[in-house]
Structures are given as C-alpha cells and as structure tokens.
Amino acid sequence: LVNGDPAPNRPDLAPYGAGETSHKPMIAAVANAIHDATGVRLRRPPFRKERVLAALRAANV
C-alpha cells in the first residue's frame, strides 16, 4: 500500500528505496564486461562509446 506519490519530485531528498542497492554491483559488472571484451579498464561510469574508443586509442589497441 502506497500513501501518496511513490516517487515525489523532490531533488532535495537523497535517493531512497531498495532499488539503489543493486546499482554499484551492476556498474562493476558492466566495467568488467568492457574489460573482458576490449582489454581496457574504465574505472568510472558513464561507459559511453566515446570513452571506450578513447581508452582503446590510448592503449594502442
């Protein structure tokens, strides 16, 4: 039972809820998948195409 808006538009509030607990392991899994596929390690998101290509160029891959 939800009383009111379950996702109020309140930028002053910190994130809340159980869904946030899965974000950090998911980010690490994506980073590891990129490393496994390309051989380059990206240490922080976002994992955009441009950043992957720049890392590949920097590694001379």
mmCIF file of the N, C-alpha and C atoms, coordinates in Angstrom:
data_MODEL
# 
_entry.id   MODEL 
# 
loop_
_atom_site.group_PDB 
_atom_site.id 
_atom_site.type_symbol 
_atom_site.label_atom_id 
_atom_site.label_alt_id 
_atom_site.label_comp_id 
_atom_site.label_asym_id 
_atom_site.label_entity_id 
_atom_site.label_seq_id 
_atom_site.pdbx_PDB_ins_code 
_atom_site.Cartn_x 
_atom_site.Cartn_y 
_atom_site.Cartn_z 
_atom_site.occupancy 
_atom_site.B_iso_or_equiv 
_atom_site.pdbx_formal_charge 
_atom_site.auth_seq_id 
_atom_site.auth_comp_id 
_atom_site.auth_asym_id 
_atom_site.auth_atom_id 
_atom_site.pdbx_PDB_model_num 
ATOM 1   N N  . LEU A 1 1  ? 0.844  -1.166 0.000   1.00 0.00 ? 1  LEU A N  1 
ATOM 2   C CA . LEU A 1 1  ? 0.000  0.000  0.000   1.00 0.00 ? 1  LEU A CA 1 
ATOM 3   C C  . LEU A 1 1  ? 0.890  1.230  0.000   1.00 0.00 ? 1  LEU A C  1 
ATOM 4   N N  . VAL A 1 2  ? 0.646  2.127  -0.929  1.00 0.00 ? 2  VAL A N  1 
ATOM 5   C CA . VAL A 1 2  ? 1.411  3.363  -1.025  1.00 0.00 ? 2  VAL A CA 1 
ATOM 6   C C  . VAL A 1 2  ? 0.484  4.517  -0.716  1.00 0.00 ? 2  VAL A C  1 
ATOM 7   N N  . ASN A 1 3  ? 0.917  5.365  0.188   1.00 0.00 ? 3  ASN A N  1 
ATOM 8   C CA . ASN A 1 3  ? 0.143  6.533  0.560   1.00 0.00 ? 3  ASN A CA 1 
ATOM 9   C C  . ASN A 1 3  ? 0.797  7.742  -0.091  1.00 0.00 ? 3  ASN A C  1 
ATOM 10  N N  . GLY A 1 4  ? 0.232  8.233  -1.168  1.00 0.00 ? 4  GLY A N  1 
ATOM 11  C CA . GLY A 1 4  ? 0.795  9.375  -1.863  1.00 0.00 ? 4  GLY A CA 1 
ATOM 12  C C  . GLY A 1 4  ? 1.649  8.940  -3.042  1.00 0.00 ? 4  GLY A C  1 
ATOM 13  N N  . ASP A 1 5  ? 2.415  9.864  -3.566  1.00 0.00 ? 5  ASP A N  1 
ATOM 14  C CA . ASP A 1 5  ? 3.257  9.617  -4.727  1.00 0.00 ? 5  ASP A CA 1 
ATOM 15  C C  . ASP A 1 5  ? 4.471  8.793  -4.316  1.00 0.00 ? 5  ASP A C  1 
ATOM 16  N N  . PRO A 1 6  ? 4.686  7.613  -4.917  1.00 0.00 ? 6  PRO A N  1 
ATOM 17  C CA . PRO A 1 6  ? 5.836  6.800  -4.527  1.00 0.00 ? 6  PRO A CA 1 
ATOM 18  C C  . PRO A 1 6  ? 7.161  7.384  -5.007  1.00 0.00 ? 6  PRO A C  1 
ATOM 19  N N  . ALA A 1 7  ? 7.127  8.310  -5.956  1.00 0.00 ? 7  ALA A N  1 
ATOM 20  C CA . ALA A 1 7  ? 8.351  8.929  -6.469  1.00 0.00 ? 7  ALA A CA 1 
ATOM 21  C C  . ALA A 1 7  ? 8.155  10.437 -6.559  1.00 0.00 ? 7  ALA A C  1 
ATOM 22  N N  . PRO A 1 8  ? 8.142  11.120 -5.426  1.00 0.00 ? 8  PRO A N  1 
ATOM 23  C CA . PRO A 1 8  ? 7.898  12.561 -5.467  1.00 0.00 ? 8  PRO A CA 1 
ATOM 24  C C  . PRO A 1 8  ? 9.041  13.286 -6.173  1.00 0.00 ? 8  PRO A C  1 
ATOM 25  N N  . ASN A 1 9  ? 8.721  14.395 -6.813  1.00 0.00 ? 9  ASN A N  1 
ATOM 26  C CA . ASN A 1 9  ? 9.730  15.205 -7.483  1.00 0.00 ? 9  ASN A CA 1 
ATOM 27  C C  . ASN A 1 9  ? 10.361 16.117 -6.443  1.00 0.00 ? 9  ASN A C  1 
ATOM 28  N N  . ARG A 1 10 ? 11.320 15.572 -5.692  1.00 0.00 ? 10 ARG A N  1 
ATOM 29  C CA . ARG A 1 10 ? 11.972 16.302 -4.604  1.00 0.00 ? 10 ARG A CA 1 
ATOM 30  C C  . ARG A 1 10 ? 13.483 16.200 -4.750  1.00 0.00 ? 10 ARG A C  1 
ATOM 31  N N  . PRO A 1 11 ? 14.113 17.075 -5.538  1.00 0.00 ? 11 PRO A N  1 
ATOM 32  C CA . PRO A 1 11 ? 15.562 16.991 -5.722  1.00 0.00 ? 11 PRO A CA 1 
ATOM 33  C C  . PRO A 1 11 ? 16.359 17.220 -4.438  1.00 0.00 ? 11 PRO A C  1 
ATOM 34  N N  . ASP A 1 12 ? 15.718 17.765 -3.409  1.00 0.00 ? 12 ASP A N  1 
ATOM 35  C CA . ASP A 1 12 ? 16.417 17.989 -2.145  1.00 0.00 ? 12 ASP A CA 1 
ATOM 36  C C  . ASP A 1 12 ? 16.546 16.715 -1.322  1.00 0.00 ? 12 ASP A C  1 
ATOM 37  N N  . LEU A 1 13 ? 15.817 15.651 -1.706  1.00 0.00 ? 13 LEU A N  1 
ATOM 38  C CA . LEU A 1 13 ? 15.884 14.388 -0.979  1.00 0.00 ? 13 LEU A CA 1 
ATOM 39  C C  . LEU A 1 13 ? 16.931 13.471 -1.594  1.00 0.00 ? 13 LEU A C  1 
ATOM 40  N N  . ALA A 1 14 ? 17.592 12.708 -0.749  1.00 0.00 ? 14 ALA A N  1 
ATOM 41  C CA . ALA A 1 14 ? 18.550 11.713 -1.235  1.00 0.00 ? 14 ALA A CA 1 
ATOM 42  C C  . ALA A 1 14 ? 17.796 10.548 -1.875  1.00 0.00 ? 14 ALA A C  1 
ATOM 43  N N  . PRO A 1 15 ? 18.460 9.761  -2.727  1.00 0.00 ? 15 PRO A N  1 
ATOM 44  C CA . PRO A 1 15 ? 17.805 8.583  -3.292  1.00 0.00 ? 15 PRO A CA 1 
ATOM 45  C C  . PRO A 1 15 ? 17.364 7.646  -2.170  1.00 0.00 ? 15 PRO A C  1 
ATOM 46  N N  . TYR A 1 16 ? 16.311 6.929  -2.426  1.00 0.00 ? 16 TYR A N  1 
ATOM 47  C CA . TYR A 1 16 ? 15.790 6.030  -1.408  1.00 0.00 ? 16 TYR A CA 1 
ATOM 48  C C  . TYR A 1 16 ? 15.198 4.802  -2.067  1.00 0.00 ? 16 TYR A C  1 
ATOM 49  N N  . GLY A 1 17 ? 15.016 3.784  -1.287  1.00 0.00 ? 17 GLY A N  1 
ATOM 50  C CA . GLY A 1 17 ? 14.387 2.567  -1.776  1.00 0.00 ? 17 GLY A CA 1 
ATOM 51  C C  . GLY A 1 17 ? 15.389 1.445  -1.931  1.00 0.00 ? 17 GLY A C  1 
ATOM 52  N N  . ALA A 1 18 ? 14.878 0.251  -2.137  1.00 0.00 ? 18 ALA A N  1 
ATOM 53  C CA . ALA A 1 18 ? 15.728 -0.930 -2.244  1.00 0.00 ? 18 ALA A CA 1 
ATOM 54  C C  . ALA A 1 18 ? 16.421 -1.028 -3.589  1.00 0.00 ? 18 ALA A C  1 
ATOM 55  N N  . GLY A 1 19 ? 15.918 -0.345 -4.605  1.00 0.00 ? 19 GLY A N  1 
ATOM 56  C CA . GLY A 1 19 ? 16.495 -0.456 -5.940  1.00 0.00 ? 19 GLY A CA 1 
ATOM 57  C C  . GLY A 1 19 ? 17.911 0.069  -6.045  1.00 0.00 ? 19 GLY A C  1 
ATOM 58  N N  . GLU A 1 20 ? 18.276 1.036  -5.226  1.00 0.00 ? 20 GLU A N  1 
ATOM 59  C CA . GLU A 1 20 ? 19.610 1.613  -5.306  1.00 0.00 ? 20 GLU A CA 1 
ATOM 60  C C  . GLU A 1 20 ? 20.694 0.632  -4.883  1.00 0.00 ? 20 GLU A C  1 
ATOM 61  N N  . THR A 1 21 ? 20.353 -0.388 -4.119  1.00 0.00 ? 21 THR A N  1 
ATOM 62  C CA . THR A 1 21 ? 21.378 -1.321 -3.641  1.00 0.00 ? 21 THR A CA 1 
ATOM 63  C C  . THR A 1 21 ? 21.995 -2.127 -4.766  1.00 0.00 ? 21 THR A C  1 
ATOM 64  N N  . SER A 1 22 ? 21.316 -2.253 -5.878  1.00 0.00 ? 22 SER A N  1 
ATOM 65  C CA . SER A 1 22 ? 21.855 -3.054 -6.980  1.00 0.00 ? 22 SER A CA 1 
ATOM 66  C C  . SER A 1 22 ? 22.699 -2.244 -7.947  1.00 0.00 ? 22 SER A C  1 
ATOM 67  N N  . HIS A 1 23 ? 22.764 -0.940 -7.822  1.00 0.00 ? 23 HIS A N  1 
ATOM 68  C CA . HIS A 1 23 ? 23.473 -0.113 -8.797  1.00 0.00 ? 23 HIS A CA 1 
ATOM 69  C C  . HIS A 1 23 ? 24.974 -0.333 -8.790  1.00 0.00 ? 23 HIS A C  1 
ATOM 70  N N  . LYS A 1 24 ? 25.608 -0.334 -7.635  1.00 0.00 ? 24 LYS A N  1 
ATOM 71  C CA . LYS A 1 24 ? 27.066 -0.452 -7.599  1.00 0.00 ? 24 LYS A CA 1 
ATOM 72  C C  . LYS A 1 24 ? 27.551 -1.793 -8.128  1.00 0.00 ? 24 LYS A C  1 
ATOM 73  N N  . PRO A 1 25 ? 26.972 -2.921 -7.733  1.00 0.00 ? 25 PRO A N  1 
ATOM 74  C CA . PRO A 1 25 ? 27.430 -4.188 -8.324  1.00 0.00 ? 25 PRO A CA 1 
ATOM 75  C C  . PRO A 1 25 ? 27.181 -4.243 -9.829  1.00 0.00 ? 25 PRO A C  1 
ATOM 76  N N  . MET A 1 26 ? 26.105 -3.643 -10.296 1.00 0.00 ? 26 MET A N  1 
ATOM 77  C CA . MET A 1 26 ? 25.814 -3.643 -11.729 1.00 0.00 ? 26 MET A CA 1 
ATOM 78  C C  . MET A 1 26 ? 26.852 -2.824 -12.483 1.00 0.00 ? 26 MET A C  1 
ATOM 79  N N  . ILE A 1 27 ? 27.257 -1.683 -11.927 1.00 0.00 ? 27 ILE A N  1 
ATOM 80  C CA . ILE A 1 27 ? 28.273 -0.850 -12.566 1.00 0.00 ? 27 ILE A CA 1 
ATOM 81  C C  . ILE A 1 27 ? 29.587 -1.618 -12.666 1.00 0.00 ? 27 ILE A C  1 
ATOM 82  N N  . ALA A 1 28 ? 29.968 -2.316 -11.606 1.00 0.00 ? 28 ALA A N  1 
ATOM 83  C CA . ALA A 1 28 ? 31.195 -3.111 -11.628 1.00 0.00 ? 28 ALA A CA 1 
ATOM 84  C C  . ALA A 1 28 ? 31.103 -4.227 -12.658 1.00 0.00 ? 28 ALA A C  1 
ATOM 85  N N  . ALA A 1 29 ? 29.944 -4.853 -12.778 1.00 0.00 ? 29 ALA A N  1 
ATOM 86  C CA . ALA A 1 29 ? 29.768 -5.925 -13.759 1.00 0.00 ? 29 ALA A CA 1 
ATOM 87  C C  . ALA A 1 29 ? 29.915 -5.402 -15.182 1.00 0.00 ? 29 ALA A C  1 
ATOM 88  N N  . VAL A 1 30 ? 29.358 -4.231 -15.457 1.00 0.00 ? 30 VAL A N  1 
ATOM 89  C CA . VAL A 1 30 ? 29.486 -3.640 -16.796 1.00 0.00 ? 30 VAL A CA 1 
ATOM 90  C C  . VAL A 1 30 ? 30.948 -3.278 -17.064 1.00 0.00 ? 30 VAL A C  1 
ATOM 91  N N  . ALA A 1 31 ? 31.624 -2.690 -16.079 1.00 0.00 ? 31 ALA A N  1 
ATOM 92  C CA . ALA A 1 31 ? 33.039 -2.338 -16.244 1.00 0.00 ? 31 ALA A CA 1 
ATOM 93  C C  . ALA A 1 31 ? 33.873 -3.583 -16.522 1.00 0.00 ? 31 ALA A C  1 
ATOM 94  N N  . ASN A 1 32 ? 33.606 -4.672 -15.807 1.00 0.00 ? 32 ASN A N  1 
ATOM 95  C CA . ASN A 1 32 ? 34.338 -5.915 -16.038 1.00 0.00 ? 32 ASN A CA 1 
ATOM 96  C C  . ASN A 1 32 ? 34.029 -6.506 -17.403 1.00 0.00 ? 32 ASN A C  1 
ATOM 97  N N  . ALA A 1 33 ? 32.806 -6.395 -17.856 1.00 0.00 ? 33 ALA A N  1 
ATOM 98  C CA . ALA A 1 33 ? 32.445 -6.898 -19.186 1.00 0.00 ? 33 ALA A CA 1 
ATOM 99  C C  . ALA A 1 33 ? 33.173 -6.113 -20.273 1.00 0.00 ? 33 ALA A C  1 
ATOM 100 N N  . ILE A 1 34 ? 33.272 -4.801 -20.108 1.00 0.00 ? 34 ILE A N  1 
ATOM 101 C CA . ILE A 1 34 ? 34.016 -3.985 -21.075 1.00 0.00 ? 34 ILE A CA 1 
ATOM 102 C C  . ILE A 1 34 ? 35.483 -4.394 -21.067 1.00 0.00 ? 34 ILE A C  1 
ATOM 103 N N  . HIS A 1 35 ? 36.046 -4.603 -19.888 1.00 0.00 ? 35 HIS A N  1 
ATOM 104 C CA . HIS A 1 35 ? 37.444 -5.023 -19.791 1.00 0.00 ? 35 HIS A CA 1 
ATOM 105 C C  . HIS A 1 35 ? 37.651 -6.388 -20.448 1.00 0.00 ? 35 HIS A C  1 
ATOM 106 N N  . ASP A 1 36 ? 36.767 -7.320 -20.183 1.00 0.00 ? 36 ASP A N  1 
ATOM 107 C CA . ASP A 1 36 ? 36.878 -8.653 -20.789 1.00 0.00 ? 36 ASP A CA 1 
ATOM 108 C C  . ASP A 1 36 ? 36.791 -8.586 -22.307 1.00 0.00 ? 36 ASP A C  1 
ATOM 109 N N  . ALA A 1 37 ? 35.946 -7.718 -22.820 1.00 0.00 ? 37 ALA A N  1 
ATOM 110 C CA . ALA A 1 37 ? 35.735 -7.637 -24.267 1.00 0.00 ? 37 ALA A CA 1 
ATOM 111 C C  . ALA A 1 37 ? 36.828 -6.853 -24.981 1.00 0.00 ? 37 ALA A C  1 
ATOM 112 N N  . THR A 1 38 ? 37.409 -5.854 -24.305 1.00 0.00 ? 38 THR A N  1 
ATOM 113 C CA . THR A 1 38 ? 38.327 -4.949 -25.003 1.00 0.00 ? 38 THR A CA 1 
ATOM 114 C C  . THR A 1 38 ? 39.753 -4.984 -24.478 1.00 0.00 ? 38 THR A C  1 
ATOM 115 N N  . GLY A 1 39 ? 39.931 -5.388 -23.245 1.00 0.00 ? 39 GLY A N  1 
ATOM 116 C CA . GLY A 1 39 ? 41.253 -5.361 -22.635 1.00 0.00 ? 39 GLY A CA 1 
ATOM 117 C C  . GLY A 1 39 ? 41.597 -4.037 -21.984 1.00 0.00 ? 39 GLY A C  1 
ATOM 118 N N  . VAL A 1 40 ? 40.712 -3.062 -22.048 1.00 0.00 ? 40 VAL A N  1 
ATOM 119 C CA . VAL A 1 40 ? 40.951 -1.777 -21.379 1.00 0.00 ? 40 VAL A CA 1 
ATOM 120 C C  . VAL A 1 40 ? 40.024 -1.657 -20.180 1.00 0.00 ? 40 VAL A C  1 
ATOM 121 N N  . ARG A 1 41 ? 40.540 -1.004 -19.146 1.00 0.00 ? 41 ARG A N  1 
ATOM 122 C CA . ARG A 1 41 ? 39.783 -0.866 -17.904 1.00 0.00 ? 41 ARG A CA 1 
ATOM 123 C C  . ARG A 1 41 ? 39.280 0.562  -17.778 1.00 0.00 ? 41 ARG A C  1 
ATOM 124 N N  . LEU A 1 42 ? 37.968 0.718  -17.686 1.00 0.00 ? 42 LEU A N  1 
ATOM 125 C CA . LEU A 1 42 ? 37.353 2.015  -17.388 1.00 0.00 ? 42 LEU A CA 1 
ATOM 126 C C  . LEU A 1 42 ? 37.015 2.004  -15.905 1.00 0.00 ? 42 LEU A C  1 
ATOM 127 N N  . ARG A 1 43 ? 37.500 2.986  -15.180 1.00 0.00 ? 43 ARG A N  1 
ATOM 128 C CA . ARG A 1 43 ? 37.376 2.993  -13.720 1.00 0.00 ? 43 ARG A CA 1 
ATOM 129 C C  . ARG A 1 43 ? 36.118 3.677  -13.203 1.00 0.00 ? 43 ARG A C  1 
ATOM 130 N N  . ARG A 1 44 ? 35.439 4.465  -14.046 1.00 0.00 ? 44 ARG A N  1 
ATOM 131 C CA . ARG A 1 44 ? 34.237 5.144  -13.550 1.00 0.00 ? 44 ARG A CA 1 
ATOM 132 C C  . ARG A 1 44 ? 33.229 5.319  -14.682 1.00 0.00 ? 44 ARG A C  1 
ATOM 133 N N  . PRO A 1 45 ? 31.949 5.248  -14.355 1.00 0.00 ? 45 PRO A N  1 
ATOM 134 C CA . PRO A 1 45 ? 30.923 5.487  -15.371 1.00 0.00 ? 45 PRO A CA 1 
ATOM 135 C C  . PRO A 1 45 ? 30.851 6.972  -15.685 1.00 0.00 ? 45 PRO A C  1 
ATOM 136 N N  . PRO A 1 46 ? 30.241 7.363  -16.736 1.00 0.00 ? 46 PRO A N  1 
ATOM 137 C CA . PRO A 1 46 ? 29.451 6.570  -17.676 1.00 0.00 ? 46 PRO A CA 1 
ATOM 138 C C  . PRO A 1 46 ? 30.355 5.856  -18.679 1.00 0.00 ? 46 PRO A C  1 
ATOM 139 N N  . PHE A 1 47 ? 29.926 4.691  -19.118 1.00 0.00 ? 47 PHE A N  1 
ATOM 140 C CA . PHE A 1 47 ? 30.679 3.878  -20.062 1.00 0.00 ? 47 PHE A CA 1 
ATOM 141 C C  . PHE A 1 47 ? 30.141 4.133  -21.466 1.00 0.00 ? 47 PHE A C  1 
ATOM 142 N N  . ARG A 1 48 ? 30.387 5.319  -21.949 1.00 0.00 ? 48 ARG A N  1 
ATOM 143 C CA . ARG A 1 48 ? 29.889 5.696  -23.277 1.00 0.00 ? 48 ARG A CA 1 
ATOM 144 C C  . ARG A 1 48 ? 30.854 5.239  -24.354 1.00 0.00 ? 48 ARG A C  1 
ATOM 145 N N  . LYS A 1 49 ? 30.321 5.119  -25.554 1.00 0.00 ? 49 LYS A N  1 
ATOM 146 C CA . LYS A 1 49 ? 31.113 4.671  -26.697 1.00 0.00 ? 49 LYS A CA 1 
ATOM 147 C C  . LYS A 1 49 ? 32.369 5.521  -26.866 1.00 0.00 ? 49 LYS A C  1 
ATOM 148 N N  . GLU A 1 50 ? 32.243 6.819  -26.723 1.00 0.00 ? 50 GLU A N  1 
ATOM 149 C CA . GLU A 1 50 ? 33.370 7.722  -26.917 1.00 0.00 ? 50 GLU A CA 1 
ATOM 150 C C  . GLU A 1 50 ? 34.487 7.448  -25.916 1.00 0.00 ? 50 GLU A C  1 
ATOM 151 N N  . ARG A 1 51 ? 34.115 7.164  -24.682 1.00 0.00 ? 51 ARG A N  1 
ATOM 152 C CA . ARG A 1 51 ? 35.122 6.884  -23.654 1.00 0.00 ? 51 ARG A CA 1 
ATOM 153 C C  . ARG A 1 51 ? 35.808 5.555  -23.903 1.00 0.00 ? 51 ARG A C  1 
ATOM 154 N N  . VAL A 1 52 ? 35.047 4.562  -24.342 1.00 0.00 ? 52 VAL A N  1 
ATOM 155 C CA . VAL A 1 52 ? 35.647 3.257  -24.648 1.00 0.00 ? 52 VAL A CA 1 
ATOM 156 C C  . VAL A 1 52 ? 36.616 3.405  -25.810 1.00 0.00 ? 52 VAL A C  1 
ATOM 157 N N  . LEU A 1 53 ? 36.205 4.103  -26.861 1.00 0.00 ? 53 LEU A N  1 
ATOM 158 C CA . LEU A 1 53 ? 37.084 4.294  -28.019 1.00 0.00 ? 53 LEU A CA 1 
ATOM 159 C C  . LEU A 1 53 ? 38.333 5.086  -27.641 1.00 0.00 ? 53 LEU A C  1 
ATOM 160 N N  . ALA A 1 54 ? 38.197 6.102  -26.810 1.00 0.00 ? 54 ALA A N  1 
ATOM 161 C CA . ALA A 1 54 ? 39.358 6.878  -26.373 1.00 0.00 ? 54 ALA A CA 1 
ATOM 162 C C  . ALA A 1 54 ? 40.315 6.008  -25.562 1.00 0.00 ? 54 ALA A C  1 
ATOM 163 N N  . ALA A 1 55 ? 39.782 5.152  -24.713 1.00 0.00 ? 55 ALA A N  1 
ATOM 164 C CA . ALA A 1 55 ? 40.631 4.252  -23.925 1.00 0.00 ? 55 ALA A CA 1 
ATOM 165 C C  . ALA A 1 55 ? 41.339 3.248  -24.826 1.00 0.00 ? 55 ALA A C  1 
ATOM 166 N N  . LEU A 1 56 ? 40.644 2.768  -25.850 1.00 0.00 ? 56 LEU A N  1 
ATOM 167 C CA . LEU A 1 56 ? 41.271 1.847  -26.805 1.00 0.00 ? 56 LEU A CA 1 
ATOM 168 C C  . LEU A 1 56 ? 42.401 2.542  -27.559 1.00 0.00 ? 56 LEU A C  1 
ATOM 169 N N  . ARG A 1 57 ? 42.166 3.775  -27.981 1.00 0.00 ? 57 ARG A N  1 
ATOM 170 C CA . ARG A 1 57 ? 43.217 4.530  -28.683 1.00 0.00 ? 57 ARG A CA 1 
ATOM 171 C C  . ARG A 1 57 ? 44.414 4.775  -27.768 1.00 0.00 ? 57 ARG A C  1 
ATOM 172 N N  . ALA A 1 58 ? 44.157 5.138  -26.526 1.00 0.00 ? 58 ALA A N  1 
ATOM 173 C CA . ALA A 1 58 ? 45.239 5.407  -25.575 1.00 0.00 ? 58 ALA A CA 1 
ATOM 174 C C  . ALA A 1 58 ? 46.060 4.150  -25.291 1.00 0.00 ? 58 ALA A C  1 
ATOM 175 N N  . ALA A 1 59 ? 45.415 2.992  -25.348 1.00 0.00 ? 59 ALA A N  1 
ATOM 176 C CA . ALA A 1 59 ? 46.107 1.727  -25.102 1.00 0.00 ? 59 ALA A CA 1 
ATOM 177 C C  . ALA A 1 59 ? 46.710 1.150  -26.376 1.00 0.00 ? 59 ALA A C  1 
ATOM 178 N N  . ASN A 1 60 ? 46.546 1.853  -27.496 1.00 0.00 ? 60 ASN A N  1 
ATOM 179 C CA . ASN A 1 60 ? 47.027 1.375  -28.805 1.00 0.00 ? 60 ASN A CA 1 
ATOM 180 C C  . ASN A 1 60 ? 46.474 -0.003 -29.151 1.00 0.00 ? 60 ASN A C  1 
ATOM 181 N N  . VAL A 1 61 ? 45.203 -0.190 -28.867 1.00 0.00 ? 61 VAL A N  1 
ATOM 182 C CA . VAL A 1 61 ? 44.548 -1.473 -29.174 1.00 0.00 ? 61 VAL A CA 1 
ATOM 183 C C  . VAL A 1 61 ? 43.849 -1.366 -30.506 1.00 0.00 ? 61 VAL A C  1 
# 
